[in-house]
Amino acid sequence: MSDTDSFIDEVTEEVRRDRMFFMLKRYGWIAVLVILAIVGGASWREYSKAQARAEAQALGDSILTALEQDDASDRANDLGGIVADAAGSQAILGLIQAASLVEAGRVDDAVAKLNAVAVLGDVPQVYRQIATFKALLLQGDSLSAADRRLQFEALATPGGPLRLLAEEQLALIEVSQGDAAAAITRLQAIIDDSEASTDLQQRASQVIVALGGTPSLGGATNG
């Protein structure tokens, strides 16, 4: 390589360096902001996770402390004083408090608490349906059979998590109304359902026998 070529290469390299330094001076702050945003975002995510863990632990500790109360009414009152920010936590807390209210004999308060959980829009459907189901069971003597039937039918829709349990309650309503044939047909369908648990199939069979029928046990059974 000639001295001229070497000189040109050196000049070209110098121009590149000058251009790079110029770009860094002019736009380097953008790179700094990007780095800060990445680092800050990661730090914020870790902080948020730590906060969520701390809040969940504090909530769990508060619930356990309340459940240590010997008196059911005291447990219910202590649980009622716990504040949960997340909708899912509110639902779980409400279900636990309702159980203590029932144990304390405060059925109306328990129903009100369960109905409040049932209308929480930001929680999984299963929590809302469990709350509705439990509230209906508690209102067996105070709610008309027609109203209970209507709500259990809503829970018994295909794909619902409490579908078969709701079908069982509908059969019991039919028994209470003297429609044994309809109840037996519904209970047999439960026995034949592949999603029915063994316990549920056994209960359905026992009711069919009590009604004077003969259950067919040829369907699939589950553990």
N, CA, C and O of each residue as an XYZ file, in Angstrom:
892
protein
N       0.855     -1.188      0.000
C       0.000      0.000      0.000
C       0.895      1.243      0.000
O       1.862      1.324      0.757
N       0.557      2.211     -0.862
C       1.361      3.430     -0.981
C       1.113      4.343      0.196
O       0.130      4.202      0.923
N       2.035      5.294      0.371
C       1.848      6.255      1.459
C       0.572      7.055      1.274
O      -0.094      7.438      2.236
N       0.247      7.299     -0.002
C      -0.975      8.072     -0.296
C      -2.209      7.311      0.156
O      -3.112      7.890      0.760
N      -2.253      5.973     -0.143
C      -3.405      5.148      0.252
C      -3.507      5.069      1.778
O      -4.599      5.139      2.341
N      -2.383      4.926      2.418
C      -2.366      4.853      3.884
C      -2.877      6.149      4.488
O      -3.635      6.140      5.458
N      -2.462      7.241      3.915
C      -2.901      8.548      4.411
C      -4.406      8.713      4.235
O      -5.090      9.227      5.120
N      -4.911      8.278      3.096
C      -6.352      8.383      2.826
C      -7.134      7.540      3.817
O      -8.171      7.966      4.326
N      -6.624      6.317      4.094
C      -7.306      5.443      5.063
C      -7.343      6.075      6.446
O      -8.356      6.009      7.143
N      -6.221      6.692      6.838
C      -6.167      7.325      8.153
C      -7.162      8.481      8.240
O      -7.860      8.650      9.240
N      -7.207      9.271      7.167
C      -8.138     10.392      7.137
C      -9.575      9.890      7.192
O     -10.406     10.442      7.914
N      -9.866      8.835      6.422
C     -11.218      8.265      6.400
C     -11.610      7.773      7.793
O     -12.728      8.010      8.249
N     -10.673      7.078      8.472
C     -10.944      6.574      9.808
C     -11.177      7.715     10.792
O     -12.022      7.621     11.681
N     -10.425      8.781     10.623
C     -10.567      9.944     11.502
C     -11.919     10.594     11.297
O     -12.571     11.034     12.244
N     -12.328     10.646     10.020
C     -13.647     11.214      9.725
C     -14.745     10.373     10.358
O     -15.723     10.907     10.882
N     -14.579      9.050     10.306
C     -15.571      8.163     10.920
C     -15.654      8.400     12.423
O     -16.743      8.474     12.992
N     -14.494      8.518     13.055
C     -14.474      8.753     14.502
C     -15.127     10.092     14.842
O     -15.913     10.199     15.783
N     -14.778     11.114     14.046
C     -15.378     12.426     14.287
C     -16.892     12.377     14.137
O     -17.634     12.967     14.923
N     -17.326     11.667     13.120
C     -18.761     11.564     12.865
C     -19.458     10.810     14.010
O     -20.549     11.183     14.441
N     -18.799      9.737     14.495
C     -19.383      8.965     15.583
C     -19.488      9.812     16.851
O     -20.516      9.798     17.528
N     -18.405     10.558     17.176
C     -18.441     11.422     18.354
C     -19.500     12.511     18.227
O     -20.154     12.884     19.201
N     -19.654     13.008     17.009
C     -20.669     14.021     16.774
C     -22.067     13.456     17.013
O     -22.920     14.097     17.627
N     -22.278     12.242     16.513
C     -23.588     11.605     16.697
C     -23.851     11.322     18.169
O     -24.971     11.492     18.651
N     -22.801     10.883     18.888
C     -22.962     10.622     20.307
C     -23.310     11.889     21.074
O     -24.171     11.896     21.954
N     -22.595     12.988     20.700
C     -22.873     14.258     21.365
C     -24.299     14.732     21.082
O     -24.986     15.263     21.955
N     -24.716     14.524     19.844
C     -26.008     15.053     19.441
C     -27.173     14.167     19.883
O     -28.213     14.671     20.307
N     -26.998     12.842     19.783
C     -28.109     11.928     20.052
C     -27.840     10.947     21.188
O     -28.643     10.051     21.449
N     -26.728     11.120     21.845
C     -26.400     10.181     22.921
C     -27.414     10.166     24.035
O     -27.610      9.137     24.682
N     -28.070     11.299     24.272
C     -29.064     11.363     25.349
C     -30.229     10.406     25.110
O     -30.861      9.932     26.054
N     -30.505     10.128     23.826
C     -31.583      9.189     23.513
C     -31.215      7.790     23.998
O     -32.034      7.089     24.593
N     -29.957      7.392     23.730
C     -29.495      6.084     24.182
C     -29.537      5.997     25.703
O     -29.907      4.971     26.273
N     -29.154      7.089     26.343
C     -29.183      7.109     27.812
C     -30.611      6.932     28.318
O     -30.850      6.182     29.265
N     -31.559      7.625     27.686
C     -32.955      7.500     28.093
C     -33.478      6.079     27.883
O     -34.210      5.542     28.714
N     -33.089      5.484     26.756
C     -33.521      4.109     26.478
C     -32.999      3.163     27.556
O     -33.737      2.317     28.060
N     -31.723      3.312     27.905
C     -31.118      2.457     28.931
C     -31.812      2.665     30.272
O     -32.132      1.710     30.980
N     -32.038      3.945     30.608
C     -32.709      4.242     31.867
C     -34.124      3.665     31.889
O     -34.584      3.162     32.914
N     -34.808      3.745     30.745
C     -36.173      3.211     30.671
C     -36.170      1.702     30.873
O     -37.025      1.163     31.575
N     -35.207      1.022     30.257
C     -35.127     -0.435     30.391
C     -34.823     -0.830     31.833
O     -35.482     -1.690     32.417
N     -33.806     -0.175     32.387
C     -33.419     -0.481     33.777
C     -34.536     -0.102     34.741
O     -34.858     -0.847     35.667
N     -35.124      1.076     34.504
C     -36.205      1.523     35.378
C     -37.407      0.618     35.295
O     -38.038      0.321     36.310
N     -37.739      0.167     34.070
C     -38.884     -0.727     33.900
C     -38.672     -2.044     34.625
O     -39.579     -2.553     35.283
N     -37.464     -2.598     34.503
C     -37.159     -3.853     35.195
C     -37.227     -3.669     36.701
O     -37.754     -4.521     37.418
N     -36.695     -2.562     37.173
C     -36.719     -2.299     38.616
C     -38.153     -2.139     39.113
O     -38.512     -2.639     40.178
N     -38.977     -1.427     38.319
C     -40.371     -1.219     38.718
C     -41.136     -2.530     38.760
O     -41.960     -2.749     39.648
N     -40.856     -3.416     37.781
C     -41.523     -4.717     37.776
C     -41.157     -5.522     39.014
O     -42.018     -6.134     39.645
N     -39.872     -5.515     39.355
C     -39.445     -6.241     40.549
C     -40.063     -5.645     41.807
O     -40.477     -6.365     42.715
N     -40.116     -4.319     41.843
C     -40.723     -3.640     42.998
C     -42.204     -3.990     43.104
O     -42.712     -4.258     44.193
N     -42.895     -3.986     41.958
C     -44.328     -4.296     41.950
C     -44.570     -5.728     42.417
O     -45.500     -5.996     43.178
N     -43.714     -6.653     41.946
C     -43.860     -8.043     42.369
C     -43.648     -8.172     43.870
O     -44.388     -8.873     44.561
N     -42.616     -7.479     44.365
C     -42.337     -7.530     45.801
C     -43.501     -6.948     46.601
O     -43.873     -7.478     47.648
N     -44.080     -5.833     46.088
C     -45.227     -5.221     46.754
C     -46.414     -6.175     46.783
O     -47.092     -6.316     47.802
N     -46.655     -6.831     45.643
C     -47.785     -7.761     45.552
C     -47.595     -8.924     46.519
O     -48.536     -9.347     47.190
N     -46.356     -9.441     46.583
C     -46.089    -10.539     47.515
C     -46.294    -10.104     48.960
O     -46.874    -10.829     49.768
N     -45.804     -8.899     49.272
C     -45.946     -8.383     50.642
C     -47.418     -8.181     50.998
O     -47.838     -8.505     52.109
N     -48.206     -7.643     50.054
C     -49.630     -7.408     50.312
C     -50.378     -8.728     50.486
O     -51.239     -8.856     51.357
N     -50.035     -9.714     49.639
C     -50.689    -11.022     49.752
C     -50.352    -11.681     51.089
O     -51.212    -12.280     51.735
N     -49.081    -11.561     51.493
C     -48.676    -12.142     52.770
C     -49.371    -11.445     53.934
O     -49.815    -12.098     54.879
N     -49.463    -10.121     53.866
C     -50.126     -9.371     54.936
C     -51.609     -9.745     55.013
O     -52.166     -9.894     56.100
N     -52.234     -9.892     53.850
C     -53.647    -10.284     53.826
C     -53.824    -11.669     54.427
O     -54.725    -11.897     55.235
N     -52.954    -12.594     54.026
C     -53.043    -13.950     54.559
C     -52.842    -13.980     56.065
O     -53.543    -14.698     56.778
N     -51.879    -13.195     56.548
C     -51.634    -13.137     58.000
C     -52.854    -12.581     58.739
O     -53.216    -13.063     59.812
N     -53.482    -11.559     58.148
C     -54.663    -10.963     58.780
C     -55.812    -11.966     58.851
O     -56.509    -12.053     59.862
N     -56.003    -12.724     57.767
C     -57.072    -13.722     57.744
C     -56.811    -14.819     58.773
O     -57.718    -15.228     59.497
N     -55.557    -15.294     58.830
C     -55.223    -16.344     59.791
C     -55.412    -15.867     61.226
O     -55.893    -16.614     62.078
N     -55.034    -14.628     61.485
C     -55.221    -14.062     62.827
C     -56.702    -14.017     63.194
O     -57.083    -14.353     64.315
N     -57.541    -13.596     62.229
C     -58.988    -13.527     62.478
C     -59.565    -14.920     62.718
O     -60.440    -15.095     63.566
N     -59.077    -15.909     61.971
C     -59.609    -17.266     62.094
C     -59.207    -17.940     63.404
O     -59.768    -18.972     63.772
N     -58.252    -17.367     64.095
C     -57.837    -17.917     65.390
C     -58.835    -17.617     66.510
O     -58.765    -18.194     67.595
N     -59.762    -16.701     66.223
C     -60.792    -16.380     67.220
C     -61.676    -17.605     67.464
O     -62.117    -18.260     66.519
N     -61.931    -17.907     68.737
C     -62.761    -19.063     69.065
C     -64.231    -18.830     68.734
O     -64.927    -19.746     68.297
N     -64.690    -17.623     68.939
C     -66.099    -17.302     68.700
C     -66.325    -16.983     67.221
O     -65.625    -16.152     66.643
N     -67.302    -17.646     66.621
C     -67.559    -17.483     65.191
C     -67.951    -16.050     64.845
O     -67.540    -15.525     63.810
N     -68.740    -15.420     65.702
C     -69.162    -14.046     65.437
C     -67.969    -13.091     65.493
O     -67.868    -12.154     64.701
N     -67.060    -13.351     66.454
C     -65.846    -12.531     66.527
C     -64.985    -12.725     65.280
O     -64.410    -11.772     64.754
N     -64.907    -13.964     64.819
C     -64.145    -14.230     63.589
C     -64.744    -13.458     62.425
O     -64.028    -12.828     61.647
N     -66.067    -13.515     62.314
C     -66.739    -12.822     61.212
C     -66.496    -11.328     61.276
O     -66.253    -10.688     60.253
N     -66.561    -10.765     62.489
C     -66.345     -9.325     62.643
C     -64.915     -8.941     62.289
O     -64.685     -7.935     61.617
N     -63.951     -9.744     62.744
C     -62.551     -9.450     62.424
C     -62.293     -9.575     60.919
O     -61.573     -8.763     60.337
N     -62.871    -10.573     60.310
C     -62.717    -10.739     58.859
C     -63.343     -9.565     58.117
O     -62.830     -9.122     57.090
N     -64.462     -9.063     58.649
C     -65.122     -7.924     58.021
C     -64.305     -6.652     58.104
O     -64.513     -5.732     57.313
N     -63.372     -6.583     59.053
C     -62.534     -5.394     59.177
C     -61.284     -5.418     58.323
O     -60.530     -4.445     58.296
N     -61.054     -6.530     57.619
C     -59.877     -6.648     56.760
C     -60.167     -6.001     55.407
O     -61.226     -6.222     54.820
N     -59.228     -5.211     54.924
C     -59.388     -4.536     53.631
C     -58.538     -5.261     52.586
O     -57.333     -5.434     52.766
N     -59.172     -5.678     51.502
C     -58.483     -6.323     50.385
C     -58.668     -5.458     49.147
O     -59.794     -5.108     48.793
N     -57.576     -5.116     48.495
C     -57.655     -4.231     47.330
C     -58.043     -4.986     46.059
O     -58.879     -4.516     45.288
N     -57.448     -6.136     45.843
C     -57.703     -6.888     44.611
C     -59.073     -7.553     44.666
O     -59.507     -8.028     45.716
N     -59.741     -7.580     43.524
C     -61.090     -8.159     43.468
C     -61.079     -9.637     43.843
O     -61.977    -10.107     44.541
N     -60.068    -10.371     43.384
C     -59.975    -11.787     43.720
C     -59.837    -12.004     45.214
O     -60.453    -12.908     45.778
N     -59.028    -11.175     45.854
C     -58.856    -11.269     47.311
C     -60.146    -10.916     48.030
O     -60.483    -11.528     49.044
N     -60.870     -9.930     47.510
C     -62.153     -9.560     48.105
C     -63.133    -10.734     48.047
O     -63.879    -10.981     48.994
N     -63.119    -11.449     46.928
C     -64.032    -12.584     46.756
C     -63.705    -13.692     47.752
O     -64.597    -14.216     48.420
N     -62.431    -14.044     47.851
C     -62.027    -15.104     48.766
C     -62.334    -14.714     50.203
O     -62.854    -15.516     50.979
N     -62.008    -13.475     50.548
C     -62.281    -12.982     51.898
C     -63.775    -13.020     52.196
O     -64.183    -13.394     53.296
N     -64.591    -12.635     51.217
C     -66.041    -12.652     51.401
C     -66.577    -14.057     51.627
O     -67.454    -14.258     52.467
N     -66.056    -15.034     50.882
C     -66.504    -16.415     51.051
C     -66.128    -16.950     52.434
O     -66.911    -17.654     53.071
N     -64.924    -16.608     52.890
C     -64.487    -17.052     54.213
C     -65.330    -16.400     55.303
O     -65.742    -17.061     56.257
N     -65.585    -15.108     55.159
C     -66.392    -14.403     56.160
C     -67.815    -14.949     56.197
O     -68.402    -15.081     57.270
N     -68.365    -15.263     55.042
C     -69.726    -15.804     54.985
C     -69.812    -17.121     55.757
O     -70.806    -17.379     56.437
N     -68.778    -17.952     55.655
C     -68.774    -19.224     56.386
C     -68.814    -18.974     57.893
O     -69.523    -19.670     58.620
N     -68.055    -17.985     58.361
C     -68.063    -17.660     59.793
C     -69.415    -17.083     60.218
O     -69.890    -17.353     61.321
N     -70.023    -16.299     59.350
C     -71.342    -15.738     59.661
C     -72.391    -16.831     59.790
O     -73.252    -16.771     60.668
N     -72.320    -17.827     58.917
C     -73.253    -18.951     59.005
C     -73.046    -19.698     60.315
O     -74.009    -20.050     60.998
N     -71.786    -19.937     60.661
C     -71.478    -20.644     61.901
C     -71.979    -19.872     63.125
O     -72.366    -20.459     64.135
N     -71.962    -18.546     63.008
C     -72.435    -17.705     64.114
C     -73.949    -17.573     64.129
O     -74.503    -16.930     65.020
N     -74.627    -18.174     63.154
C     -76.077    -18.094     63.100
C     -76.602    -16.842     62.435
O     -77.804    -16.577     62.464
N     -75.712    -16.067     61.836
C     -76.115    -14.813     61.178
C     -76.325    -15.072     59.683
O     -75.581    -14.580     58.834
N     -77.349    -15.848     59.398
C     -77.569    -16.318     58.032
C     -77.853    -15.168     57.065
O     -77.325    -15.138     55.953
N     -78.686    -14.229     57.493
C     -79.022    -13.105     56.606
C     -77.765    -12.307     56.236
O     -77.604    -11.889     55.089
N     -76.885    -12.103     57.209
C     -75.632    -11.388     56.924
C     -74.757    -12.189     55.955
O     -74.104    -11.630     55.074
N     -74.762    -13.510     56.143
C     -73.974    -14.366     55.252
C     -74.499    -14.288     53.822
O     -73.720    -14.198     52.873
N     -75.816    -14.324     53.672
C     -76.421    -14.227     52.340
C     -76.067    -12.893     51.690
O     -75.746    -12.841     50.503
N     -76.126    -11.821     52.467
C     -75.785    -10.500     51.934
C     -74.326    -10.465     51.478
O     -74.009     -9.905     50.428
N     -73.448    -11.064     52.270
C     -72.026    -11.090     51.899
C     -71.811    -11.912     50.628
O     -71.060    -11.504     49.743
N     -72.460    -13.054     50.540
C     -72.323    -13.907     49.355
C     -72.885    -13.230     48.111
O     -72.300    -13.328     47.032
N     -74.006    -12.550     48.255
C     -74.585    -11.838     47.111
C     -73.670    -10.701     46.649
O     -73.615    -10.381     45.462
N     -72.950    -10.094     47.604
C     -71.999     -9.039     47.235
C     -70.841     -9.619     46.436
O     -70.367     -8.998     45.484
N     -70.386    -10.799     46.818
C     -69.311    -11.470     46.064
C     -69.815    -11.854     44.670
O     -69.074    -11.757     43.692
N     -71.062    -12.285     44.583
C     -71.626    -12.765     43.317
C     -71.673    -11.691     42.240
O     -71.730    -12.013     41.053
N     -71.652    -10.413     42.633
C     -71.750     -9.336     41.639
C     -70.402     -8.636     41.420
O     -70.349     -7.599     40.759
N     -69.322     -9.188     41.964
C     -68.003     -8.612     41.699
C     -67.621     -8.901     40.249
O     -67.448    -10.057     39.865
N     -67.494     -7.862     39.462
C     -67.291     -8.065     38.028
C     -65.896     -8.469     37.615
O     -65.713     -9.002     36.521
N     -64.887     -8.226     38.471
C     -63.503     -8.460     38.063
C     -62.925     -9.764     38.589
O     -61.708     -9.950     38.553
N     -63.756    -10.661     39.072
C     -63.249    -11.928     39.600
C     -63.651    -13.064     38.665
O     -64.614    -12.923     37.911
N     -62.939    -14.182     38.698
C     -63.301    -15.327     37.855
C     -64.735    -15.782     38.108
O     -65.254    -15.671     39.218
N     -65.347    -16.284     37.077
C     -66.754    -16.703     37.148
C     -66.993    -17.722     38.255
O     -68.041    -17.706     38.902
N     -66.023    -18.611     38.474
C     -66.229    -19.675     39.461
C     -66.476    -19.108     40.850
O     -67.293    -19.651     41.595
N     -65.779    -18.012     41.223
C     -66.008    -17.399     42.536
C     -67.426    -16.857     42.645
O     -68.096    -17.043     43.661
N     -67.878    -16.182     41.585
C     -69.219    -15.602     41.603
C     -70.278    -16.698     41.689
O     -71.277    -16.557     42.395
N     -70.048    -17.791     40.963
C     -71.036    -18.865     40.969
C     -71.052    -19.613     42.299
O     -72.114    -20.024     42.767
N     -69.887    -19.789     42.905
C     -69.848    -20.414     44.225
C     -70.638    -19.573     45.227
O     -71.410    -20.103     46.026
N     -70.436    -18.260     45.174
C     -71.156    -17.358     46.082
C     -72.664    -17.457     45.858
O     -73.431    -17.545     46.817
N     -73.085    -17.443     44.607
C     -74.515    -17.556     44.296
C     -75.079    -18.887     44.783
O     -76.155    -18.934     45.380
N     -74.343    -19.967     44.524
C     -74.778    -21.307     44.911
C     -74.954    -21.401     46.428
O     -75.976    -21.894     46.907
N     -73.962    -20.931     47.178
C     -74.035    -20.986     48.633
C     -75.184    -20.125     49.162
O     -75.887    -20.521     50.092
N     -75.367    -18.948     48.564
C     -76.466    -18.077     48.997
C     -77.816    -18.752     48.770
O     -78.714    -18.639     49.603
N     -77.961    -19.454     47.646
C     -79.219    -20.151     47.362
C     -79.468    -21.280     48.364
O     -80.600    -21.489     48.801
N     -78.406    -22.008     48.725
C     -78.563    -23.084     49.699
C     -79.028    -22.535     51.042
O     -79.827    -23.164     51.735
N     -78.524    -21.366     51.403
C     -78.888    -20.766     52.687
C     -80.314    -20.225     52.684
O     -80.894    -19.989     53.743
N     -80.878    -20.029     51.494
C     -82.219    -19.455     51.396
C     -83.276    -20.507     51.054
O     -84.329    -20.190     50.501
N     -82.976    -21.757     51.392
C     -83.908    -22.833     51.082
C     -85.286    -22.636     51.695
O     -86.290    -23.058     51.120
N     -85.340    -21.994     52.866
C     -86.621    -21.785     53.544
C     -87.215    -20.395     53.308
O     -88.409    -20.179     53.517
N     -86.382    -19.465     52.877
C     -86.859    -18.087     52.741
C     -87.119    -17.663     51.301
O     -87.814    -16.675     51.066
N     -86.576    -18.389     50.344
C     -86.752    -18.043     48.931
C     -87.692    -19.052     48.300
O     -87.599    -20.247     48.578
N     -88.586    -18.586     47.464
C     -89.566    -19.495     46.856
C     -88.872    -20.516     45.953
O     -87.789    -20.273     45.420
N     -89.529    -21.661     45.800
C     -88.974    -22.710     44.945
C     -88.805    -22.210     43.515
O     -87.845    -22.575     42.836
N     -89.735    -21.376     43.058
C     -89.651    -20.853     41.694
C     -88.414    -19.979     41.516
O     -87.723    -20.072     40.502
N     -88.134    -19.126     42.510
C     -86.959    -18.262     42.418
C     -85.672    -19.078     42.492
O     -84.720    -18.819     41.755
N     -85.649    -20.063     43.384
C     -84.460    -20.901     43.489
C     -84.250    -21.694     42.201
O     -83.123    -21.823     41.724
N     -85.337    -22.222     41.642
C     -85.230    -22.971     40.388
C     -84.635    -22.096     39.282
O     -83.753    -22.531     38.541
N     -85.123    -20.874     39.185
C     -84.645    -19.974     38.144
C     -83.137    -19.741     38.258
O     -82.424    -19.751     37.255
N     -82.658    -19.533     39.490
C     -81.240    -19.240     39.682
C     -80.371    -20.490     39.546
O     -79.253    -20.419     39.036
N     -80.883    -21.634     40.003
C     -80.129    -22.872     39.824
C     -80.051    -23.255     38.343
O     -79.047    -23.807     37.894
N     -81.104    -22.963     37.593
C     -81.074    -23.236     36.151
C     -80.000    -22.398     35.468
O     -79.357    -22.858     34.525
N     -79.804    -21.167     35.942
C     -78.743    -20.321     35.380
C     -77.369    -20.915     35.675
O     -76.458    -20.816     34.853
N     -77.221    -21.530     36.842
C     -75.942    -22.153     37.202
C     -75.733    -23.484     36.477
O     -74.604    -23.956     36.346
N     -76.827    -24.083     36.010
C     -76.751    -25.400     35.384
C     -76.515    -25.331     33.882
O     -76.602    -26.355     33.203
N     -76.222    -24.164     33.350
C     -75.979    -24.053     31.908
C     -74.732    -24.835     31.518
O     -73.790    -24.919     32.306
N     -74.706    -25.412     30.310
C     -73.554    -26.211     29.861
C     -72.237    -25.444     29.995
O     -72.146    -24.270     29.637
N     -71.232    -26.127     30.511
C     -69.922    -25.510     30.655
C     -69.703    -24.816     31.975
O     -68.576    -24.442     32.299
N     -70.761    -24.636     32.744
C     -70.628    -23.959     34.027
C     -69.888    -24.823     35.031
O     -70.068    -26.041     35.034
N     -69.056    -24.228     35.890
C     -68.269    -25.006     36.844
C     -69.105    -25.725     37.899
O     -68.658    -26.719     38.471
N     -70.323    -25.228     38.164
C     -71.190    -25.846     39.174
C     -72.424    -26.487     38.537
O     -73.449    -26.671     39.195
N     -72.316    -26.819     37.271
C     -73.465    -27.311     36.506
C     -74.125    -28.524     37.168
O     -75.340    -28.532     37.364
N     -73.348    -29.531     37.508
C     -73.931    -30.761     38.033
C     -74.472    -30.585     39.453
O     -75.491    -31.180     39.805
N     -73.807    -29.787     40.255
C     -74.317    -29.508     41.597
C     -75.643    -28.754     41.519
O     -76.549    -28.982     42.321
N     -75.742    -27.858     40.547
C     -76.998    -27.137     40.360
C     -78.098    -28.087     39.881
O     -79.251    -27.963     40.295
N     -77.740    -29.040     39.006
C     -78.714    -30.034     38.551
C     -79.224    -30.859     39.738
O     -80.410    -31.184     39.808
N     -78.338    -31.189     40.656
C     -78.746    -31.942     41.848
C     -79.763    -31.150     42.663
O     -80.756    -31.707     43.131
N     -79.518    -29.855     42.832
C     -80.452    -29.017     43.586
C     -81.786    -28.893     42.869
O     -82.837    -28.856     43.508
N     -81.746    -28.829     41.540
C     -82.999    -28.765     40.775
C     -83.805    -30.040     40.978
O     -85.032    -29.995     41.076
N     -83.113    -31.182     41.044
C     -83.811    -32.448     41.302
C     -84.461    -32.441     42.681
O     -85.580    -32.925     42.850
N     -83.754    -31.889     43.662
C     -84.314    -31.827     45.016
C     -85.521    -30.897     45.075
O     -86.461    -31.145     45.830
N     -85.497    -29.832     44.283
C     -86.667    -28.941     44.214
C     -87.852    -29.703     43.616
O     -88.984    -29.564     44.080
N     -87.586    -30.508     42.587
C     -88.657    -31.306     41.969
C     -89.211    -32.325     42.961
O     -90.409    -32.609     42.968
N     -88.328    -32.873     43.799
C     -88.793    -33.804     44.835
C     -89.727    -33.073     45.804
O     -90.786    -33.585     46.165
N     -89.317    -31.865     46.219
C     -90.121    -31.105     47.176
C     -91.473    -30.710     46.599
O     -92.427    -30.474     47.340
N     -91.552    -30.639     45.277
C     -92.808    -30.271     44.623
C     -93.627    -31.500     44.223
O     -94.673    -31.372     43.585
N     -93.153    -32.682     44.595
C     -93.903    -33.899     44.325
C     -93.715    -34.472     42.942
O     -94.447    -35.383     42.554
N     -92.751    -33.966     42.178
C     -92.529    -34.464     40.821
C     -91.365    -35.457     40.833
O     -90.264    -35.160     40.371
N     -91.644    -36.645     41.375
C     -90.599    -37.654     41.528
C     -90.044    -38.119     40.179
O     -88.843    -38.354     40.047
N     -90.917    -38.249     39.184
C     -90.479    -38.740     37.879
C     -89.446    -37.802     37.256
O     -88.429    -38.247     36.724
N     -89.720    -36.500     37.330
C     -88.772    -35.526     36.783
C     -87.457    -35.556     37.558
O     -86.378    -35.432     36.978
N     -87.564    -35.724     38.878
C     -86.356    -35.771     39.699
C     -85.517    -36.994     39.354
O     -84.295    -36.891     39.242
N     -86.152    -38.145     39.185
C     -85.419    -39.367     38.849
C     -84.726    -39.225     37.497
O     -83.574    -39.628     37.337
N     -85.429    -38.653     36.535
C     -84.837    -38.453     35.211
C     -83.610    -37.552     35.297
O     -82.592    -37.827     34.660
N     -83.701    -36.482     36.078
C     -82.589    -35.540     36.207
C     -81.407    -36.205     36.944
O     -80.248    -36.038     36.563
N     -81.730    -36.956     37.998
C     -80.685    -37.615     38.784
C     -79.991    -38.705     37.969
O     -78.781    -38.893     38.091
N     -80.736    -39.411     37.154
C     -80.121    -40.429     36.305
C     -79.171    -39.786     35.285
O     -78.122    -40.341     34.958
N     -79.560    -38.613     34.794
C     -78.683    -37.894     33.864
C     -77.369    -37.509     34.552
O     -76.309    -37.513     33.927
N     -77.450    -37.181     35.829
C     -76.236    -36.865     36.589
C     -75.350    -38.105     36.682
O     -74.137    -38.022     36.484
N     -75.954    -39.250     36.984
C     -75.190    -40.500     37.097
C     -74.493    -40.821     35.784
O     -73.353    -41.285     35.780
N     -75.175    -40.575     34.671
C     -74.626    -40.905     33.350
C     -73.596    -39.891     32.853
O     -72.889    -40.151     31.879
N     -73.510    -38.744     33.517
C     -72.608    -37.686     33.061
C     -71.159    -38.047     33.390
O     -70.839    -38.353     34.539
N     -70.299    -38.012     32.402
C     -68.893    -38.389     32.594
C     -68.139    -37.424     33.495
O     -67.070    -37.759     34.005
N     -68.691    -36.219     33.697
C     -68.016    -35.238     34.543
C     -68.443    -35.332     36.008
O     -67.886    -34.641     36.860
N     -69.409    -36.167     36.300
C     -69.906    -36.290     37.674
C     -68.905    -37.048     38.534
O     -68.346    -38.059     38.107
N     -68.682    -36.553     39.744
C     -67.785    -37.238     40.674
C     -68.473    -38.481     41.227
O     -69.693    -38.619     41.134
N     -67.684    -39.379     41.801
C     -68.245    -40.592     42.382
C     -69.204    -40.261     43.520
O     -70.264    -40.875     43.641
N     -68.830    -39.288     44.355
C     -69.701    -38.903     45.473
C     -71.053    -38.391     44.977
O     -72.099    -38.735     45.526
N     -71.015    -37.566     43.933
C     -72.257    -37.024     43.400
C     -73.111    -38.121     42.787
O     -74.329    -38.123     42.960
N     -72.494    -39.050     42.076
C     -73.242    -40.164     41.493
C     -73.878    -41.024     42.580
O     -75.006    -41.493     42.432
N     -73.144    -41.227     43.674
C     -73.691    -42.026     44.778
C     -74.880    -41.327     45.427
O     -75.884    -41.962     45.751
N     -74.758    -40.011     45.613
C     -75.889    -39.270     46.198
C     -77.110    -39.355     45.298
O     -78.229    -39.568     45.765
N     -76.880    -39.183     43.994
C     -78.000    -39.254     43.039
C     -78.654    -40.635     43.072
O     -79.879    -40.743     43.013
N     -77.844    -41.685     43.167
C     -78.378    -43.053     43.219
C     -79.211    -43.263     44.478
O     -80.278    -43.874     44.425
N     -78.725    -42.756     45.606
C     -79.439    -42.915     46.876
C     -80.794    -42.218     46.837
O     -81.779    -42.740     47.358
N     -80.842    -41.039     46.221
C     -82.120    -40.318     46.146
C     -83.087    -41.054     45.222
O     -84.283    -41.128     45.503
N     -82.571    -41.595     44.126
C     -83.430    -42.353     43.204
C     -84.038    -43.549     43.930
O     -85.232    -43.818     43.798
N     -83.215    -44.266     44.696
C     -83.720    -45.414     45.454
C     -84.762    -44.963     46.474
O     -85.791    -45.616     46.648
N     -84.492    -43.840     47.148
C     -85.438    -43.323     48.147
C     -86.772    -42.947     47.498
O     -87.819    -42.995     48.143
N     -86.723    -42.577     46.231
C     -87.954    -42.197     45.510
C     -88.659    -43.424     44.915
O     -89.702    -43.294     44.274
N     -88.094    -44.595     45.129
C     -88.733    -45.817     44.630
C     -88.253    -46.219     43.258
O     -88.826    -47.124     42.653
N     -87.230    -45.583     42.751
C     -86.713    -45.914     41.435
C     -85.509    -46.841     41.522
O     -85.040    -47.179     42.609
N     -85.020    -47.243     40.351
C     -83.841    -48.109     40.271
C     -82.793    -47.401     39.412
O     -82.972    -47.279     38.200
N     -81.717    -46.939     40.016
C     -80.697    -46.222     39.222
C     -79.958    -47.167     38.302
O     -79.672    -48.310     38.657
N     -79.656    -46.678     37.123
C     -78.835    -47.419     36.158
C     -77.389    -46.961     36.351
O     -77.073    -45.781     36.199
N     -76.526    -47.907     36.686
C     -75.134    -47.581     36.983
C     -74.209    -47.901     35.835
O     -73.015    -48.123     36.041
N     -74.749    -47.927     34.616
C     -73.921    -48.287     33.464
C     -73.067    -47.152     32.960
O     -72.159    -47.387     32.163
N     -73.324    -45.894     33.401
C     -72.579    -44.752     32.905
C     -71.168    -44.732     33.465
O     -70.818    -45.510     34.353
N     -70.369    -43.823     32.924
C     -68.991    -43.694     33.378
C     -68.969    -43.129     34.779
O     -69.786    -42.278     35.130
N     -68.020    -43.611     35.591
C     -67.829    -43.097     36.932
C     -66.463    -42.493     37.067
O     -65.520    -42.918     36.399
N     -66.345    -41.511     37.920
C     -65.060    -40.824     38.127
C     -64.714    -40.863     39.600
O     -65.578    -41.039     40.459
N     -63.422    -40.693     39.874
C     -62.979    -40.710     41.255
C     -63.095    -39.346     41.859
O     -62.765    -39.160     43.031
